[in-house]
Amino acid sequence: MIVGVPREIYPKERRVALVPAAIPNLKKAGMEIYIEANAGLAAGYPNKEYEEKGAKIVAERAEIFRTADIIVQFLCHGANDKTGSQDLALLRKGQVLIGFLRPLGTVKTLQEIAERGVTSFAVELMPRTTRAQSMDVLSSMATICGYKAVLVAAETLPRMFPMLTTAAGTIAPARVLIIGAGVAGLQAIAAARRLGAVASAYDMRPASKEQVQSLGGRFVELAIEAKDAQDASGYAKAQDESFYQKQRELLGNVIAESDVVITAAVIPGKKSPVLVTKEMVARMRPGSVIVDLAAERGGNCELTKPDEITVVKGVTIIGEYNLAGTVPYHASQMFARNISAFLLHLVKDGKLALNLQDEIMRETLVTRDGEVVNAKVREFFSMPALQTAPAGGAD
Ligand SMILES: NC(=O)c1ccc[n+]([C@@H]2O[C@H](COP(=O)([O-])OP(=O)(O)OC[C@H]3O[C@@H](n4cnc5c(N)ncnc54)[C@H](O)[C@@H]3O)[C@@H](O)[C@H]2O)c1
């Protein structure tokens, strides 16, 4: 069983899907690892380190696709909406593809992968269960985004974060508000606190209050309650517009008093709710900073421009998408750890052991035998349920 790791080709992408430290475990399980030459270089992993751990360096990208049984990539076609289609012609029938596929983005890219006869798994669809925790790539990337959002805000803010008492007077600490205290939001609270800011956070899931407080953050209570705030998997559920309207009214004052607002309120598979309107931005002090971690899904701030930095009335709004990619060493390390756990789950005795009774495999499998087979994905795109759905059994 050959696992191939091509170099990422999304413009300026520096991450790599497997790091040298991940290789010995995979080899022990009967996998051979082929790495495209210099695939890890920009993340801080030179070819030599891969070779020392027993991987083979392959000069030609096409050779990786020609020889590998399983391709692991960060941004596969779909998630790489700029250059990902270049790989389509290289994929072959029966090959397995694992990585970010953006399964709820556009169905066309998934169909194109299906038409190549590829069995693909989208890491975005990993279930939120204890069993799958070690494979949860989204949480890994959210951890980095939350941390990095604080650094980017601190760099942009014309003020310092910590409180200082100096001969030149007292410097008040920066006030950082985090909206959406999921994995990214909680990491942002921790990072903001480490830099000495006063951190507050708001989330509509009541369960997050304790987590915010345990990190030394103040929990912002709003006098509204979300209906069924979270689903069985721990994801937030979409609310009606009157809820969001009320939320905006109540959040307005808290936002106006903040120097930094980091928004990370997303609803899986849906456009992000607008929680910061242009009127709210106008009430913020000039120099204030908003980092919108929901930018890729439309943004939590009305003024966010996708993947851009804008300044409106002195307030900087950062809508950059790929903050996790700006920490390529650790992003690659975490991704590799998650993907290795997934590979060890999928491959038994050197063969793909596809078992659709297994929740992890069933939920992440997107294409197989020329079709988009994932039930959630089909429902999302209003495709009819498959008559002969591969309901179970080993492959
Ligand atoms: N394997 C596991 O068990 C596992 C893995 C990852 C996360 N989780 C848990 O799932 C939860 C969500 O984590 P996430 O970071 O993936 O979530 P997410 O990225 O889906 O959403 C981020 C946060 O935004 C919040 N949000 C959405 N709409 C909002 C609104 N209108 N107002 C305020 N807040 C809003 C959500 O409640 C969530 O906390 C957390 O409790 C996390 O610990 C569990």
The ligand as a Gaussian input file, in Angstrom:
#p B3LYP/6-31G(d) Opt

LIG

0 1
 N      -14.554000      15.320000      19.078000
 C      -15.287000      16.123000      19.803000
 O      -15.989000      15.724000      20.684000
 C      -15.288000      17.601000      19.469000
 C      -14.454000      18.064000      18.460000
 C      -14.451000      19.430000      18.156000
 C      -15.267000      20.299000      18.865000
 N      -16.062000      19.828000      19.846000
 C      -16.931000      20.742000      20.604000
 O      -17.918000      21.263000      19.726000
 C      -18.237000      22.600000      20.101000
 C      -18.148000      23.546000      18.894000
 O      -16.812000      23.664000      18.498000
 P      -16.297000      24.262000      17.094000
 O      -15.185000      25.191000      17.335000
 O      -15.970000      23.185000      16.170000
 O      -17.562000      25.035000      16.584000
 P      -17.834000      25.767000      15.225000
 O      -16.570000      26.123000      14.547000
 O      -18.834000      24.954000      14.500000
 O      -18.549000      27.114000      15.748000
 C      -17.858000      28.041000      16.561000
 C      -18.696000      28.535000      17.725000
 O      -19.608000      29.545000      17.270000
 C      -20.761000      29.462000      18.051000
 N      -21.890000      30.162000      17.397000
 C      -22.539000      29.859000      16.246000
 N      -23.499000      30.769000      15.981000
 C      -23.460000      31.693000      16.971000
 C      -24.183000      32.869000      17.261000
 N      -25.176000      33.305000      16.485000
 N      -23.858000      33.563000      18.375000
 C      -22.870000      33.135000      19.176000
 N      -22.152000      32.034000      18.976000
 C      -22.428000      31.307000      17.881000
 C      -20.968000      27.978000      18.216000
 O      -21.817000      27.698000      19.322000
 C      -19.545000      27.478000      18.408000
 O      -19.177000      27.431000      19.758000
 C      -17.303000      22.940000      21.225000
 O      -17.947000      22.744000      22.450000
 C      -16.180000      21.952000      21.087000
 O      -15.506000      21.704000      22.289000
 C      -16.109000      18.488000      20.157000

